[in-house]
Structures are given as C-alpha cells and as structure tokens.
Amino acid sequence: MRYFAHTPSSIDTMLKLIGKNTIEELFQSIPADATKSKLSLPAPLDELALKRELGGFGAPFTLVNFIGAGASEHFVPEWVSQQLLRAEWYTSYTPYQPEVSQGTLQAIFEFQSMVASLFGLDIANGSMYDGATALAEALLMAVRCTGRRSVVVSSLVHPEYRETVKSYLDPANIRIIEIAYQESGLTNFEQIITNLENNDIAAVAIQSPNFFGRIEETKKIAQLAHRHQTFLVGCTTDMSSAALLTSWGECEADIAVGEGLGLVGALNLGGPGVGLFACKKALVRQMPGRLVGQTVDKHFTLGYTLTLSTREQHIRREKATSNICTNHNLMALAFSMCLAAYGQTGLVNLAKANLKKTGLFRSAIQRFKLQSAFIGPSYNESVINLGSESLLVERLKKARVKNLVGGLRLSRFYPELSGHLLVNTTELHTDEQINQLAEVLGGA
C-alpha cells in the first residue's frame, strides 16, 4: 500500500471542497465515546525492529546466518525494493540511444558518482558483473597500461575472486604470483618487496578488509608499488566499510574494485550483486565497461550520454578494453537507492554498528576461553581457532539445532587453518543471537 503525506494546504483544500472547516467536523458523525477511547498500543518501532518483530512469528523456521566471506548481508530499507517494482526501471531502454533513455543514463551517472566518492577516486564506470570479474578486469587493465605480463595477488584476496582472476589471466598468458599471509592475518609485506624487486610486475592486488577481516596497510603497499612503477589495485567485498576506513584514493591506489552485494537486497543464494570499478582519471581510456557523461545540448539543457567508448569499439578485438558490453543496471540502481536512503551520516552509523557487533562477539567468546586467531584492527569478520576440525563440525551442528548457521570452515579455502572458523557479524544480528552463538562455540 502506498502512503501519500498530506500538507496543511492540501487538507484545507479538501475540507473546503466538501464543506467542512476542520478535521473534527469531518468525523462528527462518529460517537464521542468511540473517539475518546485510547488503544493499548506498544511504542512505535523503526523498520528493522518491526521486521524482527514480524519475523519472530516464523522463528522456528528462520535460520540466523553468520557466514559472510564476501557476502555480508545488511539492512536494506523496504523503500528500495518497492521503488525497483516501477516498470520503467526494469524495462528501461538501452542507453545507446540517449534521446529516449535519459532516465536510465542519469541513474547510471548518479551510481558512478557515488562509487567514485566511496572509493575516493576520480571516476567510476557504470558497474561490472560482480566484484570478482571487476578485479580480473582491473588486473587486465593494469597489464594493458604498463605492458608488463605479471601481477602479484595477496592470498588474503577472496579465494573465489582469485579463482576468477586465474580464469581470466591464464588464457592470456599473464603470470600470477600469489603472496602468502603472516601470522597476524595480514599480507606478507616482505614477499611483496621481493617480488617487486625481482619481477616485472604490472600490479599488486590487495583486499582490505581482507578475507579474514583484517585491515591491511594499504598506503604503505601503494607507496612501495609506485616506487617500482607498479599499480596498486584495491579490492573491497563489503562496501559498508568504506564509510569508516581511509578510502582507496587516499591510500594512493590506482584502481579500486568492490562488490555491492548486501546493499542491494536479500542475498538470495549468493546474489545478485553488482561489481564496482573506479580508477584515476589518467587511466580512464583503458577502463572497461560503460561510462556515462553529463553534458548540455545546444539549448544548454542538461543531458546524459555514453562517452569515451561505444558498443562497436568493444567488438573490435584488437582495441577492446573489455569483453563486457553491458552492466548490472538494475542492481546498480538498487545500490544507489540504498546509499541514498542511508545518506552519508546513516552509512557511517551503519559501519559503526557493524564494528560494535564485532566487538560484542569477540568479548562474548572470551568468556568461554576462546579468542580471535588474528589480533588487530578488523571489520565484521572474526577468525576463531577451535582446535580441531572435528570439534568445529560438532559445534556447528549444535548451532544449527538452534537455527544458527555458525560461520565458514576456513579449511575449505586454507587447508592449513583446519579447525578455524570465520564468523561474520553485522547490524542484522541481535545481541542475544551473538551471545547464543558464542555459547555454542564455547561448548556451553
């Protein structure tokens, strides 16, 4: 049901039309006893609290998910999904004909502006398929710009992103050098130095917060890379962190990519998401995907159009900057709507709420003689060592009995971390649910 707010002037106009002076006169036919009675209603709730209240009726059938690993779910206002139901959004005309698709082009332009602001870089494109393909395209772009045929990728970049990078770069005979991580849960800085000195590297790819949730020393790595005329490619899988952390632009990254999953709606079996891509202005002609520009016509009327590249350019294989000639326009729109609903202050508050939940979980597990395997600045993710894989599996089964999906077994991607669990906590988890999971993992 749609809600239309009435202004005082519109109320006066309606009352005059039906011959009434006040709202009270409009309801004078209702007995006085009926209008004076007070309903015993609870205090009003915000949208998230209301959804929790209504969701409680299906509690025995609802799973509480603590698996993040690049797919952290956040609160997306219902307003976003309702707006996306408007037919002009999901049946929008192709932006290659700007004279009939100004609304679509403006929506993409606004999305680009928001992404560029989040990353702190000069320019962003009209979206990519997802974060993984965006990272692969960023490394291909670095190879084109530098003419070098090797890239360095941290082992703390999301494992599935690294698999996608391999699928893209191996057929092109581009060498991928993987950097190990340290006991602190950060990328091995010394290995980066060694490879930059001994190899002709096009780019260094770093994720922050990394797969373990740790905040990398990105500016230090960028300065090191630039001393060897190497690009730094930054990756972020949970864009809510961008509201608090130093932006990739401030960290001197040349290209930044990310994933909008979690801020576009429900995860729905892992998707759909939207790939984010931004870079320095000097690199714009090598940027893949679409780019919408703002201009004026001969009458100085504001307008939008695709710029710097055309669909035909992407078909000419020898000059193509990408194999992508489309984008995730609807999901990009949902991402923009969600950010607009939060606003700058709201997004910061969202990030702070996530930090608070992470701190609560880490305090809770300490009561059961457990602690995070990696100590230091982190965001959302916590790695816990339960000692053995068999004990970990046992505790996860007990959590499932309580409708808690306890986290990700890290041995799936990192065999050396047998018995380690990756737990994701966001603003959607209540304090009670977090404490309940800590109790189960602690053996209580």
C-alpha positions in Angstrom: 0.0 0.0 0.0 1.4 3.4 -0.9 1.4 6.3 1.5 0.9 9.9 0.4 1.6 12.6 3.1 -0.9 15.4 3.1 0.3 19.0 3.5 -1.8 21.5 5.6 -2.7 23.4 2.3 -3.9 20.2 0.6 -6.0 19.3 3.7 -7.6 22.8 3.7 -8.4 22.5 0.0 -10.1 19.1 0.5 -12.1 20.3 3.5 -13.4 23.4 1.7 -14.4 21.2 -1.3 -16.7 19.0 1.0 -17.9 22.0 3.0 -16.1 21.3 6.3 -14.0 23.7 8.3 -11.9 21.3 10.4 -10.9 17.6 10.5 -13.0 17.2 13.6 -16.1 18.3 11.7 -15.3 15.6 9.1 -15.6 12.9 11.8 -18.5 14.4 13.9 -20.8 11.6 12.9 -18.7 9.2 15.0 -20.0 8.9 18.6 -17.9 10.8 21.1 -17.3 7.7 23.3 -15.6 5.9 20.3 -13.2 8.8 19.6 -12.1 9.3 23.2 -11.2 5.7 23.9 -7.4 5.0 23.9 -6.0 1.9 22.3 -3.4 0.0 24.2 -0.6 0.0 21.6 3.1 -0.6 22.1 5.7 2.1 21.4 6.5 2.7 17.7 9.3 0.7 16.1 11.8 1.5 13.4 11.7 -0.5 10.2 14.4 -3.0 11.2 12.8 -3.6 14.6 9.4 -4.0 13.1 10.7 -6.7 10.6 12.3 -8.5 13.5 9.0 -8.4 15.4 7.0 -9.8 12.5 9.8 -12.3 11.6 9.5 -13.6 15.1 6.2 -15.3 14.2 8.2 -17.6 11.9 11.2 -18.0 14.3 11.2 -21.8 14.4 11.8 -21.9 10.7 14.2 -19.0 10.4 18.0 -19.5 10.2 20.3 -16.8 11.5 23.3 -16.6 9.2 26.8 -15.9 10.5 28.5 -16.7 7.2 29.9 -13.6 5.5 33.0 -14.4 3.4 32.3 -11.7 0.8 28.6 -11.8 1.2 27.8 -9.8 4.3 24.1 -9.0 4.4 23.0 -5.6 5.6 19.7 -3.9 6.2 18.2 -2.5 3.0 15.2 -0.3 3.5 11.9 -1.7 2.1 11.6 1.5 0.1 14.4 0.2 -2.2 12.6 -2.9 -3.3 9.3 -1.0 -3.7 10.9 1.5 -6.0 12.5 -1.2 -8.1 9.0 -2.5 -8.8 8.4 0.5 -11.0 8.2 -0.8 -14.6 10.4 2.0 -16.1 13.4 0.7 -14.2 13.4 -3.0 -15.2 12.1 -2.3 -18.8 14.4 0.7 -19.4 15.5 1.3 -22.9 19.1 0.7 -24.0 21.4 3.6 -23.1 22.9 3.5 -26.5 20.0 5.7 -27.7 20.4 8.7 -25.3 17.5 10.6 -26.8 15.0 8.1 -25.4 16.9 6.9 -22.3 17.8 10.0 -20.3 16.4 8.5 -17.0 18.5 5.3 -17.4 21.6 7.3 -18.2 21.1 9.7 -15.3 20.6 6.8 -12.9 23.9 5.3 -14.1 25.6 8.7 -13.8 24.4 9.0 -10.2 25.7 5.5 -9.4 29.1 6.3 -10.9 29.3 9.5 -8.7 28.5 7.5 -5.6 31.0 4.8 -6.3 33.8 7.3 -7.1 33.1 9.0 -3.8 33.2 5.8 -1.8 36.5 4.8 -3.4 37.9 8.3 -3.3 39.0 8.1 -6.9 38.4 10.3 -9.9 36.0 8.3 -12.0 33.9 5.1 -11.9 32.2 3.1 -14.6 28.5 2.1 -14.9 29.1 -1.2 -13.0 30.5 -4.7 -13.7 29.0 -8.1 -13.3 30.4 -8.7 -9.8 33.4 -8.0 -7.6 35.3 -11.0 -8.8 35.1 -10.1 -12.5 35.8 -6.5 -11.6 39.1 -7.5 -10.0 40.1 -9.6 -13.0 39.3 -6.7 -15.4 41.3 -4.3 -13.2 44.4 -6.5 -13.5 44.0 -6.9 -17.2 43.7 -3.1 -17.4 47.0 -2.7 -15.4 48.7 -5.1 -17.9 47.4 -3.0 -20.8 48.6 0.2 -19.2 52.1 -1.0 -18.2 52.9 -3.5 -20.9 54.1 -5.9 -18.2 52.9 -9.6 -18.0 53.0 -10.4 -14.3 50.7 -9.5 -11.4 51.0 -10.0 -7.6 47.9 -11.0 -5.8 47.6 -11.4 -2.0 46.4 -14.8 -0.7 44.0 -12.8 1.5 42.0 -11.6 -1.5 38.8 -13.6 -1.5 39.6 -17.2 -2.7 36.8 -17.2 -5.3 37.9 -13.8 -6.6 41.4 -15.3 -7.1 39.9 -18.2 -9.0 38.1 -15.8 -11.3 41.3 -13.9 -11.8 43.0 -17.1 -12.8 40.3 -17.9 -15.3 40.7 -14.5 -16.9 44.5 -14.2 -16.8 45.8 -17.7 -17.5 44.4 -17.9 -21.1 46.2 -14.5 -21.8 49.5 -16.0 -20.5 49.7 -13.4 -17.7 51.7 -14.7 -14.8 50.0 -14.6 -11.3 52.3 -14.5 -8.3 50.4 -15.3 -5.0 51.7 -13.7 -1.8 51.4 -15.6 1.5 49.9 -14.1 4.7 51.6 -13.6 8.0 50.7 -14.9 11.5 49.0 -11.6 12.1 46.4 -12.3 9.3 47.9 -9.6 7.1 49.6 -9.9 3.7 53.3 -10.7 3.9 55.0 -7.3 3.1 58.5 -8.8 2.7 57.2 -11.1 -0.1 55.8 -8.1 -1.9 59.1 -6.3 -1.7 61.0 -9.4 -3.0 58.7 -9.9 -6.0 58.7 -6.2 -7.0 62.5 -6.2 -7.0 62.9 -9.5 -8.9 60.0 -9.4 -11.3 58.5 -7.0 -13.9 55.1 -6.5 -12.1 52.1 -4.7 -13.6 50.0 -4.6 -10.5 49.7 -5.6 -6.8 46.2 -6.6 -5.8 45.3 -6.2 -2.1 41.9 -6.7 -0.4 41.1 -4.6 2.7 39.3 -5.5 4.9 40.9 -8.8 3.8 39.2 -12.2 3.8 40.0 -12.6 7.5 38.5 -9.2 8.2 41.9 -7.6 9.0 42.6 -4.0 7.8 45.7 -4.0 5.5 48.5 -1.4 5.5 47.3 -0.3 2.1 49.1 3.1 1.8 52.4 1.5 2.7 51.9 -1.1 0.0 50.9 1.5 -2.6 54.0 3.6 -2.0 56.2 0.6 -2.4 54.4 -0.4 -5.6 54.7 3.1 -7.1 58.5 3.1 -6.5 58.6 0.3 -9.0 56.1 1.9 -11.4 53.6 -0.7 -10.4 49.9 -0.2 -10.0 48.1 -0.9 -6.7 44.6 -2.5 -7.3 42.5 -2.3 -4.2 39.5 -4.6 -3.5 36.7 -4.3 -1.0 34.0 -7.0 -0.7 31.9 -5.2 2.0 31.3 -1.6 0.9 29.8 -0.6 4.2 33.4 -0.5 5.5 34.2 2.4 3.1 32.2 4.7 5.4 34.9 4.4 8.1 38.1 3.3 6.5 40.5 5.5 4.7 39.5 5.4 1.0 41.5 3.7 -1.7 42.1 7.0 -3.3 43.6 8.4 -0.1 45.7 5.3 0.1 47.1 6.1 -3.4 45.5 3.1 -5.2 45.4 3.4 -9.0 42.3 1.2 -9.4 39.7 0.1 -6.9 37.1 -2.5 -7.2 34.3 -3.8 -5.0 31.1 -5.7 -4.6 27.7 -4.2 -3.8 26.2 -7.5 -2.6 24.5 -7.0 0.7 23.5 -3.4 -0.1 21.1 -4.2 -3.0 18.7 -6.5 -1.2 18.4 -10.1 0.1 21.3 -12.4 -0.7 19.1 -14.9 -2.5 21.5 -17.9 -2.7 24.5 -15.5 -3.0 23.2 -12.9 -5.4 22.6 -10.9 -7.4 25.2 -8.3 -6.7 26.9 -5.6 -8.6 30.6 -5.0 -9.5 32.1 -1.6 -8.6 35.1 -0.2 -10.6 36.9 3.1 -10.2 40.3 4.5 -11.2 42.4 7.6 -11.6 41.4 10.0 -14.4 44.6 9.4 -16.3 43.6 5.7 -16.9 40.0 6.3 -18.0 40.5 5.4 -21.7 41.6 1.9 -20.6 38.7 1.4 -18.2 36.4 -1.5 -19.1 32.6 -1.3 -19.2 30.3 1.7 -19.8 30.8 5.3 -18.8 28.0 7.8 -18.7 28.9 11.5 -19.0 27.0 14.7 -18.2 26.7 17.4 -20.8 24.4 20.1 -22.3 22.8 20.4 -25.7 22.8 23.4 -28.0 20.0 24.9 -25.8 22.1 24.4 -22.7 19.7 21.8 -21.4 21.4 19.2 -19.1 21.7 15.8 -20.7 23.5 12.4 -20.3 25.2 10.2 -22.8 27.6 7.3 -23.1 31.1 8.7 -23.5 34.7 7.8 -24.5 33.7 4.4 -25.9 31.0 2.9 -28.0 29.5 -0.6 -28.3 31.2 -1.0 -31.6 34.6 -0.3 -30.0 34.2 -3.3 -27.8 33.5 -5.6 -30.7 36.9 -4.8 -32.4 39.0 -7.4 -30.5 42.4 -5.8 -31.1 41.3 -2.5 -29.4 38.8 -3.7 -26.9 39.3 -2.7 -23.3 36.9 -5.4 -22.1 34.6 -8.3 -23.1 31.9 -6.5 -21.1 29.4 -4.6 -23.2 26.6 -4.4 -20.6 26.3 -3.8 -16.9 24.1 -4.7 -13.9 22.0 -1.6 -14.3 19.1 -2.7 -12.1 21.4 -3.8 -9.3 23.5 -0.7 -9.7 20.2 1.3 -9.3 19.3 -0.6 -6.2 22.8 0.1 -4.7 22.4 3.8 -5.4 18.9 3.8 -3.9 20.2 2.1 -0.7 23.1 4.6 -0.3 20.7 7.5 -0.9 18.3 6.1 1.7 21.1 5.9 4.3 22.8 9.1 3.4 26.3 9.9 4.5 25.6 10.0 8.2 23.5 6.9 8.0 26.2 4.9 6.2 28.8 5.9 8.9 26.3 4.8 11.6 25.8 1.5 9.8 29.6 0.9 9.7 29.9 1.8 13.4 27.1 -0.6 14.3 29.0 -3.4 12.5 32.1 -2.6 14.4 30.1 -2.7 17.7 28.7 -6.2 16.8 32.2 -7.5 16.0 33.5 -6.3 19.4 30.5 -7.8 21.2 31.1 -11.2 19.6 34.8 -11.1 20.5 34.0 -10.2 24.0 31.4 -13.0 24.2 33.8 -15.8 23.1 36.4 -14.7 25.6 34.0 -15.8 28.4 34.5 -19.3 27.1 38.3 -19.1 26.8 38.1 -18.5 23.0 39.6 -15.6 21.2 40.2 -14.3 17.7 43.1 -16.0 15.9 44.3 -12.7 14.5 44.6 -9.7 16.8 44.4 -6.2 15.4 42.1 -3.8 13.6 39.4 -5.8 11.8 35.9 -5.2 10.3 33.0 -7.6 10.5 34.9 -10.9 10.3 36.4 -12.9 13.2 38.6 -16.0 12.9 38.3 -18.4 15.8 40.5 -21.4 16.4 38.5 -24.3 17.9 41.5 -26.6 18.0 40.4 -29.3 15.6 38.1 -29.8 12.6 36.1 -32.5 14.3 35.3 -30.2 17.3 34.5 -27.4 14.9 32.0 -29.6 13.0 30.4 -30.8 16.2 29.9 -27.2 17.5 28.4 -26.1 14.1 25.9 -29.0 14.2 24.9 -27.9 17.7 24.5 -24.3 16.5 22.3 -25.5 13.6 19.9 -27.2 16.1 19.4 -23.7 17.5 18.8 -22.3 13.9 22.3 -20.7 13.9 24.4 -21.0 10.8 27.7 -20.6 12.7 30.2 -19.5 10.1 32.6 -20.7 7.3 35.1 -23.5 7.9 38.3 -21.9 6.7 39.8 -25.3 5.8 37.7 -25.2 2.6 40.0 -22.4 1.2 43.0 -22.6 3.6 43.9 -26.2 4.4 46.5 -25.1 7.0 43.7 -23.5 9.0 42.0 -26.7 10.0 39.8 -26.1 13.0 39.4 -22.4 12.3 36.0 -20.8 11.8 35.3 -17.4 10.0 32.3 -15.7 11.7 30.6 -12.7 10.2 28.6 -10.2 12.5 26.6 -7.3 11.2 23.9 -4.9 12.4 21.3 -7.6 11.5 22.4 -9.8 14.3 20.9 -9.1 17.7 23.0 -9.2 20.9 21.1 -12.2 22.0 21.9 -14.2 18.8 25.6 -13.2 19.0 25.8 -14.3 22.7 23.9 -17.5 21.8 26.4 -18.4 19.1 29.4 -17.7 21.4 27.9 -20.0 24.0 27.5 -22.9 21.5 31.0 -22.4 20.0 32.4 -22.2 23.6 30.8 -25.6 24.4 28.3 -24.2 26.9 
